[in-house]
Amino acid sequence: MSNLVDVENLWVRFPTRTGVFDAVRGISFSLGKERLGIVGESGSGKSMTGRALLRLIRRPGIVEADRMEILGQDIMAMPEKAMRQLRGRDISMVMQDPKYSLNPVMRVGEQIVEALSIHEKVDRKLARQKALDMLEAVVIRDPERVFAAYPHELSGGMGQRVMIAMMLIANPKILIADEPTSALDVSVQIQVLEIMDKLVRERGMGLIFISHDLRLVSNFCDRILIMYGGRIVEICESGKLEEAKHPYTRGLLNSMPQLTIKKDRLETLDRDPAWRDQESVSGIL
Amino acid sequence: MKKALELIDLNVWFGEGADRVDAVKSVSFSVRQGDSFGLVGESGSGKSTVLRAVTGLVPYWNGTILVDQKELGAKRDKHFYKTVQMVFQDPYASLHPRHTVDRVLSETLQLHGFKDIDSKIPKLLDDVGLGASFRFRYPHQLSGGQRQRVAIARALAPEPKILLLDEPTSALDVSVQAEILNLLSELRAEHNLTYVMVSHDLAVVGHMCDNVAVMQHGELVEMMTVDKMRNQQADHPYSRHLLESSARYRA
């Protein structure tokens, strides 16, 4: 079976006044029908990797890769028009904060319908019904009301569920979730993630889950890429997180306070400059 | 032991008439000197509003707030801000983008009538683990963790006894969060500070605090010790729900 995503030697560069900054430095990975986590601190290049996959990095940013394919289609050479077709239909992305990713002056329902009608010829009535069904699928109790609501009338958790509904309505094969719940409360976070997880599994989609929270990601992913300084430093099976060897991965795990364990001091990361220069680990299946 | 902070029947509301929203409804608790007290609950539960009411940042409130066993009036005086200081959630928003670290700290020191400002600033920076080389930097030249350290230094400048911490690490990476939490623990021991900390992360509160109050819909629904929380022994259904979601999240 072929992979959903194949990336070989991806670089993301930004020219600055003081020289070129390399945000992603030659990483390779693939995504099968699985849930793949990408974890790292701010500045590790994890979000840039996600954006590069949707070709959302604009000039002056530079994206280079030996190979970058989505469902077997080379997206490096793809014209912008074809790329717009691909987004939403084949691959979608849920961003961090629903406050900034929903259109504030358009009713929620229309936004969901729009996401569908761009890719499919559907009559308004059917589109509306599909949007309502989708809202129900993301466990919104009163879909009719939410359909007619404006984004500011929704809570953060509801907004993010609306985003998920919008991203999944055109039935993409791949979903990228970039810190989908870090703007939400803990009690709502888990609920939203469980809804997303259920839909992704039922539809047999591939998921790329980007986050700085290693333990959270391990709950919802099969395989985890750990990024540092634009490279992949280690790849873990989510069940075998405790066996992680790289000091950076261990540091991320241990620096988190845990409710059940009492510690006087939390472990902190001693970042070794040598980590930056290590070869990137290949995440190709 | 002496009570550093006590709230009796605190009410806070916004708006009038039909638009009135009661954000905090008759909340009472007390924090002993040198203790660390946690307030948890979801967004909108009123936990941050309690801190803002104490510092005088909300227009409408009633009830009694006592600091060092003295009741606060409608307005906060200079003496209050010398005793109580606050650290805000987002260090990207709470530092003036066009003021250097030096200016941020010296302004606070000046307001509180310190004379030897020039020698105090390196000491403050040193306290929060930043070297003197950070003194003339602007916020955009600092990382999120470094900014929060500056915000903490600013709060420490008047040599307060009570620090109000409003989600001090939720805008930071987990690895940086560990550094800031360690710093806060050290500072509390060193300066014998009292903390009131608001957070939605039970693990953070569990790590930092001795006692915890759970808030929901503006009401304080349960108080418990951290040991009780660690053993998942909450009585109120809402606190149990919070603990359960937190346990699932960290599994």
Interface residues (C-beta under 8 A of the other chain):
Chain A: E41 S42 G156 D185 V186 S187 V188 Q189 I190 Q191 H212 D213 L214 R215 L216 N219 G251 L252 S255 M256 P257 Q258 L259 T260 K262 K263 D264 R265 L266 E267 T268 L269
Chain B: E42 S43 G144 D173 V174 S175 V176 Q177 A178 E179 L181 N182 S185 H200 D201 L202 A203 V204 G206 H207 M229 R230 H241 L242 L243 S245 S246 A247 R248 Y249 R250 A251
